[in-house]
Amino acid sequence: MATPTTARNGVSAAAPAAVRPPAPGKDSTRTFTIVTTVVLVVFAVIWLIPSLYALKASLSSNATAALGAGEVIASTSPTLASYTTLLASGDIWNWYLSSFLTSAVTTVLTVLFASMAGYALSRLRFRGRNLVFLLMLLGIMVPPQVLVVPIFQMLDAASLLNTYWAVIFPQVPAVIAVFVFKQFFDGLPKELEEAARIDGAGYWRIYRQVVMPLSKPVIAAMAIVTFVGVWNNLILPLFVVSNPELMTIPVGLATVQGSFGQRYADIQASAILGALPLVVLFLIFQRRIIEGVAGTGLKG
């Protein structure tokens, strides 16, 4: 009686072959490519057209900009009058200085304290750790606008209104930064810390000399996100700062819009000047920004 042949790997030749999932067809791949390309083009158009129109309006006169979009687009006589007027006023330089100081200090403090809190939640085992983490997650759900009035009253009680610290302090405890750091530290191999602990290193030394050097991607990502968020924040500085010399860029732009009325060219020029430092920052550090955001899985 004939017996079934056996392959060298021990699998009988009579055994059914493993079922492999069918490879995606060329038509499916082509359809997916077309759909994603169309979506990307639509997104680019949605973002690009208003930006180009804002640039064109800022290079028009206030009289032309007040007539509407058709006149702005048809205009063939660009002018830098709005830019020269704003740069000569001097207020915008104070706004740049305030935005840079508050954004830089907030970024440094946020990265420092959020990384320490994230490391503690990731590595330390203490009573109430899960409760702290749960409260932190609940803090992500609370819109920042809800906390503006309590923060204003607390800063007023501490006599910190109309100071840089009124803009810095409330933005340092960024819950999302703590969460991102914790998730990143959870993925680090514990063997490195155990080896350092065998050499006699304590938590502080492990944090400084082992964990932080390995955390450059998440540090870069959170620094960028924090800096941009503080730079563009309008609500909090609008409530806690009324001194024109301490106003940040978004608050200063709001006053430009309120005082200039129908001077749309000046408003557009001030908006572009406010966003210009972030664009320059991105062009200089675009490689590190993309690597940092991709390394931590952050989007948007």
C-alpha positions as CSV (number, residue, x, y, z in Angstrom):
1,M,0.0,0.0,0.0
2,A,1.4,3.4,-1.0
3,T,2.1,5.8,1.8
4,P,2.0,9.6,1.5
5,T,5.4,11.2,0.8
6,T,6.9,13.3,3.6
7,A,8.9,16.5,3.0
8,R,12.2,17.2,4.7
9,N,10.5,19.6,7.1
10,G,8.2,16.9,8.3
11,V,5.1,18.2,6.6
12,S,3.2,15.6,4.6
13,A,3.0,16.3,1.0
14,A,-0.6,15.4,1.2
15,A,-1.4,18.2,3.7
16,P,-3.3,21.1,2.3
17,A,-1.2,24.2,1.5
18,A,-1.5,27.1,3.9
19,V,-4.1,29.7,2.7
20,R,-2.4,33.0,2.0
21,P,-4.5,36.2,1.9
22,P,-4.8,37.4,-1.7
23,A,-2.4,40.2,-2.6
24,P,-4.1,43.5,-3.3
25,G,-4.9,43.9,-7.0
26,K,-3.5,46.6,-9.2
27,D,-7.0,48.2,-9.5
28,S,-7.4,48.4,-5.7
29,T,-4.0,50.0,-5.3
30,R,-4.6,52.5,-8.1
31,T,-8.0,53.5,-6.7
32,F,-6.5,54.0,-3.2
33,T,-3.7,56.1,-4.7
34,I,-6.2,58.3,-6.6
35,V,-8.5,58.8,-3.6
36,T,-5.6,59.7,-1.3
37,T,-4.1,62.1,-3.8
38,V,-7.4,63.8,-4.3
39,V,-7.8,64.2,-0.6
40,L,-4.3,65.6,-0.2
41,V,-4.9,68.1,-3.1
42,V,-8.2,69.2,-1.5
43,F,-6.6,69.7,1.9
44,A,-3.7,71.6,0.3
45,V,-6.2,73.9,-1.6
46,I,-8.2,74.5,1.5
47,W,-5.1,75.6,3.4
48,L,-3.3,77.3,0.6
49,I,-6.0,79.5,-0.9
50,P,-6.9,81.5,2.3
51,S,-3.1,81.9,3.0
52,L,-2.4,83.2,-0.4
53,Y,-5.4,85.5,-0.2
54,A,-4.2,86.8,3.2
55,L,-0.8,87.6,1.7
56,K,-2.4,89.3,-1.3
57,A,-4.7,91.4,0.9
58,S,-1.8,92.4,3.1
59,L,0.0,93.7,0.0
60,S,-3.0,95.8,-1.0
61,S,-4.1,99.2,0.2
62,N,-6.7,99.5,2.9
63,A,-9.1,101.1,0.4
64,T,-8.7,98.2,-2.1
65,A,-9.0,95.6,0.7
66,A,-12.3,97.2,1.9
67,L,-13.9,96.7,-1.6
68,G,-13.8,92.9,-1.4
69,A,-12.1,89.8,-2.6
70,G,-12.6,90.5,-6.3
71,E,-10.8,93.8,-6.1
72,V,-8.0,92.4,-4.0
73,I,-7.3,89.6,-6.5
74,A,-7.5,91.9,-9.5
75,S,-5.2,94.5,-8.0
76,T,-1.9,94.7,-9.7
77,S,-0.2,97.3,-7.6
78,P,1.2,95.7,-4.4
79,T,2.3,97.9,-1.6
80,L,4.2,97.3,1.7
81,A,2.4,100.3,3.4
82,S,0.6,98.1,6.0
83,Y,3.9,96.3,6.9
84,T,5.8,99.5,7.3
85,T,3.1,101.1,9.3
86,L,2.9,98.2,11.7
87,L,6.7,97.8,12.1
88,A,7.1,101.5,12.6
89,S,4.6,101.6,15.4
90,G,6.8,99.7,17.9
91,D,4.0,97.8,19.6
92,I,4.6,94.7,17.5
93,W,8.2,94.4,18.7
94,N,6.9,94.4,22.3
95,W,4.4,91.7,21.3
96,Y,7.2,89.6,19.7
97,L,9.3,90.0,22.9
98,S,6.4,89.0,25.2
99,S,5.5,86.0,23.0
100,F,9.0,84.8,22.8
101,L,9.7,85.1,26.5
102,T,6.5,83.5,27.7
103,S,6.7,80.7,25.1
104,A,10.4,79.9,25.8
105,V,10.1,79.9,29.6
106,T,6.8,77.9,29.5
107,T,8.4,75.4,27.1
108,V,11.4,74.8,29.3
109,L,9.3,74.4,32.5
110,T,6.7,72.2,30.8
111,V,9.3,69.8,29.4
112,L,11.2,69.7,32.7
113,F,8.2,69.1,35.0
114,A,6.1,67.0,32.6
115,S,9.1,64.6,32.0
116,M,9.6,64.2,35.7
117,A,5.9,63.6,36.3
118,G,5.7,61.1,33.4
119,Y,8.8,59.3,34.7
120,A,7.3,59.0,38.2
121,L,4.0,57.6,36.8
122,S,5.8,55.2,34.6
123,R,8.5,53.8,36.9
124,L,7.6,54.5,40.5
125,R,5.1,52.4,42.4
126,F,3.3,54.4,45.1
127,R,-0.1,54.4,46.7
128,G,-2.6,56.3,44.7
129,R,-0.6,56.1,41.5
130,N,-3.6,54.8,39.5
131,L,-5.9,57.5,41.0
132,V,-3.4,60.2,40.0
133,F,-3.2,58.8,36.5
134,L,-7.0,58.7,36.3
135,L,-7.3,62.3,37.4
136,M,-4.7,63.3,34.8
137,L,-6.8,61.6,32.1
138,L,-9.8,63.5,33.3
139,G,-7.9,66.7,33.1
140,I,-7.4,66.1,29.4
141,M,-11.2,66.1,29.0
142,V,-11.7,69.6,30.5
143,P,-11.6,72.4,28.0
144,P,-9.1,75.1,28.9
145,Q,-11.8,77.8,28.4
146,V,-13.6,76.4,31.5
147,L,-10.6,77.2,33.7
148,V,-10.0,80.7,32.6
149,V,-12.2,82.4,35.2
150,P,-10.8,80.4,38.2
151,I,-7.3,81.0,37.0
152,F,-7.9,84.7,36.6
153,Q,-9.3,84.9,40.2
154,M,-6.3,82.9,41.6
155,L,-3.8,85.1,39.7
156,D,-5.6,88.2,41.0
157,A,-5.4,86.9,44.5
158,A,-1.7,86.3,44.1
159,S,-1.2,89.8,42.5
160,L,0.2,88.3,39.3
161,L,-2.1,89.9,36.8
162,N,-0.3,91.9,34.1
163,T,2.9,90.0,34.5
164,Y,4.6,87.4,32.3
165,W,4.1,84.9,35.1
166,A,0.3,85.2,34.6
167,V,0.8,83.8,31.1
168,I,3.5,81.3,32.0
169,F,2.3,79.6,35.3
170,P,-1.2,78.4,34.1
171,Q,0.3,76.8,31.0
172,V,3.2,74.9,32.6
173,P,1.1,71.9,34.0
174,A,0.2,70.6,30.6
175,V,-1.6,67.3,31.2
176,I,-1.2,66.0,27.7
177,A,2.6,66.5,28.0
178,V,2.7,64.3,31.1
179,F,0.7,61.7,29.3
180,V,2.9,61.6,26.3
181,F,6.1,61.4,28.4
182,K,4.6,58.6,30.5
183,Q,3.7,56.6,27.4
184,F,7.2,57.1,25.9
185,F,8.9,56.0,29.2
186,D,6.7,52.9,29.3
187,G,8.3,51.8,26.0
188,L,11.9,52.3,27.2
189,P,13.7,49.0,28.2
190,K,13.9,48.7,32.0
191,E,17.2,46.7,31.7
192,L,19.1,49.9,31.2
193,E,17.8,51.4,34.4
194,E,18.4,48.2,36.3
195,A,22.0,48.1,35.1
196,A,22.5,51.7,36.3
197,R,20.9,50.8,39.6
198,I,23.4,48.0,40.0
199,D,26.1,50.5,39.6
200,G,24.7,52.5,42.5
201,A,22.7,55.1,40.6
202,G,19.6,56.6,42.2
203,Y,16.4,57.8,40.6
204,W,17.7,61.3,40.0
205,R,20.9,60.1,38.3
206,I,19.0,57.6,36.2
207,Y,16.5,60.3,35.2
208,R,19.3,62.7,34.2
209,Q,21.9,60.4,32.7
210,V,19.9,57.4,31.4
211,V,16.3,58.4,30.7
212,M,16.6,61.9,29.4
213,P,19.4,61.3,26.8
214,L,17.2,58.5,25.4
215,S,14.2,60.9,25.3
216,K,15.4,63.4,22.7
217,P,12.6,62.6,20.2
218,V,9.7,63.1,22.7
219,I,11.5,66.2,24.2
220,A,11.8,67.8,20.8
221,A,8.2,67.0,19.9
222,M,6.8,68.3,23.2
223,A,9.0,71.4,23.1
224,I,7.7,72.2,19.6
225,V,4.0,71.6,20.5
226,T,4.3,73.6,23.7
227,F,6.1,76.5,22.1
228,V,3.6,76.8,19.2
229,G,0.6,76.3,21.6
230,V,1.7,79.1,23.9
231,W,2.6,81.4,21.0
232,N,-0.8,81.0,19.5
233,N,-2.8,81.1,22.8
234,L,-5.3,83.9,22.8
235,I,-7.8,83.3,25.6
236,L,-5.6,83.2,28.6
237,P,-3.3,86.2,27.8
238,L,-6.4,88.1,26.8
239,F,-7.9,87.7,30.3
240,V,-4.7,88.1,32.4
241,V,-2.8,90.8,30.5
242,S,-4.1,94.3,29.7
243,N,-0.9,96.2,29.7
244,P,0.0,96.9,26.0
245,E,3.7,96.5,26.6
246,L,3.1,92.9,27.9
247,M,0.6,91.7,25.3
248,T,1.5,88.7,23.3
249,I,1.1,88.5,19.5
250,P,-2.5,87.1,19.5
251,V,-3.7,89.7,22.0
252,G,-1.9,92.4,20.1
253,L,-3.5,91.3,16.9
254,A,-6.9,91.4,18.5
255,T,-6.4,95.0,19.5
256,V,-5.3,95.8,16.0
257,Q,-8.5,94.4,14.6
258,G,-10.5,96.3,17.2
259,S,-8.8,99.6,16.7
260,F,-8.4,99.6,12.9
261,G,-12.0,98.7,12.1
262,Q,-12.3,98.3,8.3
263,R,-8.5,98.4,7.7
264,Y,-8.4,94.9,6.4
265,A,-4.9,95.2,4.8
266,D,-3.4,96.2,8.1
267,I,-5.2,93.3,9.9
268,Q,-3.9,90.8,7.3
269,A,-0.4,92.2,7.5
270,S,-0.4,91.9,11.3
271,A,-1.7,88.3,11.1
272,I,1.1,87.4,8.8
273,L,3.7,89.1,10.9
274,G,2.4,87.2,13.9
275,A,2.7,83.8,12.1
276,L,6.0,84.6,10.4
277,P,8.3,83.5,13.3
278,L,6.7,80.1,13.5
279,V,7.1,79.6,9.8
280,V,10.8,80.6,10.0
281,L,11.2,78.3,13.0
282,F,9.7,75.4,11.0
283,L,11.9,76.0,8.0
284,I,15.0,76.0,10.1
285,F,14.2,73.0,12.2
286,Q,11.8,71.1,9.9
287,R,13.9,67.9,9.9
288,R,14.0,67.7,13.7
289,I,10.3,68.7,14.0
290,I,9.2,65.9,11.6
291,E,11.5,63.4,13.3
292,G,10.3,64.4,16.8
293,V,6.6,64.3,15.9
294,A,7.0,61.0,14.0
295,G,9.0,59.5,16.9
296,T,6.2,60.0,19.4
297,G,3.2,59.3,17.2
298,L,1.8,62.9,17.6
299,K,-0.4,64.2,14.9
300,G,-1.9,67.6,14.2
